[in-house]
Amino acid sequence: MRFFQIGLLCLALFVQYRLWFGHNGVQDYTRLKSAVASHQQTNEKLIKRNKVLTADIEDLKLGQEGIEERARNELGMIKPDETFIRVLPGKQHDN
């Protein structure tokens, strides 16, 4: 009878060790769970970026306004009869 109890205790200890420290145990689960969360955040950022790029493509397809806006913002271009005025932020005065 004593041999059977020692055998069951050893089996229970072995199962617990495998659960906490073995392959596909709790440590692997928590590592994979954090990796999945990280990938989900990256995917959300990429989805937002794709939506912005899709909107830009649609704007460029629709007409000249989108092309003009990109030329002004990214290339600093102006139309022939326009005057470029740059407004610099003023200094903050501490009172």
PyMOL commands that set and color helices and strands:
alter all, ss='L'
color gray80, all
select helices_A, chain A and resi 2-21+26-62+64-75
alter helices_A, ss='H'
color red, helices_A
deselect
rebuild
show_as cartoon
